[in-house]
Amino acid sequence: MPANIGEAPAPTFAEPIPVPAAPDTDVLRAIGTQMADRSGAAFRSDARRLSMKTTPRFQTLDIRTLLASGAEPLPEIQRRIVSLAAHEGLHVVAPFLPAPLIERLRGEGFASRFERAGTDWHVWFWRDLP
């Protein structure tokens, strides 16, 4: 329950964010990433050089099972991010677009790419190499 009348409870990481069916270029530009739809068409929202192709290995973390069990996925995501070796990335599968996570990891130097597959979202994170 909120501490004060009229004060909304703080959102948790696991809350879904409404996402339009078609890519919203303003949203993509705001989070500074790239998206590919099911047909493979890419929507580039920034001028950064992406090096996903030079990241040969991605660890996959399906947070759908964590969310279904009521667990907060952020601690596990952070543990995986810290343990990444050079040329490794993280592939997150979620039931919603984890925009706050994309923003957070972008602030830590990670590039990202995401795509929707049915009702789920696949997000790949990697560090751009100089």
N, C-alpha and C positions, 0 to 999 in steps of 0.2 A: 504494500500500500504506500502511496506517496507520502513523504514527510509533511508537506504543506498542502493545503487545499489549492487546487489548480496546478500543482506541480506534477508533471508526468514522470513516471518511473523511467530510469535510464534504460535505453535499449541495450539488449545484449547482442553479442556478435552473431548469435544463431538466428536472429530474426530475419525473415526473408524481406527482400526489397522488391517492390513491384517493378517489373521489367516489361517494356513494350515488346510486342511480337516481332516487330522490325527493328533493326539497329537504329538507335537514336544517335546521330553523329555528334550532337551537342554533349551527350553523356560520354561518348567515347573520347571526345576532345578533352572533356573535363578530367577524366581519369588517366589520360595520356597513354593509351595502349592501342592494340590492334585487335580487330575481331574478324573472324571468318565465318560466314554462314555455312549452312549445310552444302551449298553448291560450290563452296570454295572461293567465292568472291571475297576479297579482302577489303576492309575499310581501315585505312591508315589514319591515325589521329595525331601523330606527332612525327617529328623528323629524326628521332633517334635511330641509330643503326641497330637493327635487331640482330642478335646472334644466336637465335634459337637453333639454327642448323649446325652451329659449332658446339652445341650442348648435346652430346650424344646420348646421355642417359638421364632419365627422369624417374624419380621415386614417385609412386602413385599413392595418394592418400584419399580414400573415399570417406568423406565426412558425413555422408548420408547415414551410415550406421551409427556414428557417434551422436548425431542429432536425434536419431530415432530412440536412442537409449537415454536421452536427456542430458548427455555430457556436452560440455563446452569444448569445441574443437580447437580453439586458439592455442592452448598449451601444447597440444600435439603438433600443430602446424609449426609453432615456434621451435619445438624440439627438432623437427625434421629440417627446418631451414638452417639452424645452427650446425647441424651435422653434415650438411652438403659439402662434398669435396669439390675441388676445382672441376669445371666442365660437367657438373651435375645440376639438375634442376628439380623442381617439385611440380607434380601434376596433381591438382586437387579436383575431385569430383564432388559437386554440390547440387542440392535441389533448387538453388537460387543463385543468382549472380552475386558473388561475395565482394561487392564494390568496396566496402571498408577495408577488407583484406588486401585488395589490389592497391588501394591508396597507401596503406601502411607499409607494404613491402616495397612499393615504388620509392617511398621515403628512405628505405634501407638499401637502395641501389639495385633493386630487381626490376627487370623488364617483364612484361607479361603478354600473353595472348589468350583469348578465350573464345569458346564457341558453344553454342547451344546444341544439344543432341536430345531431341524429344523434350522431356520435361526437365532434364538435368543440364548442368553447365560443367564444362571442362575448362580448367584454367591452368596454364603452364607458366611457371615462374623460373627465371634464370637471371644470372648476373651478366650484364654486358661486359665483354672483355675488351680491353683497349686494343 
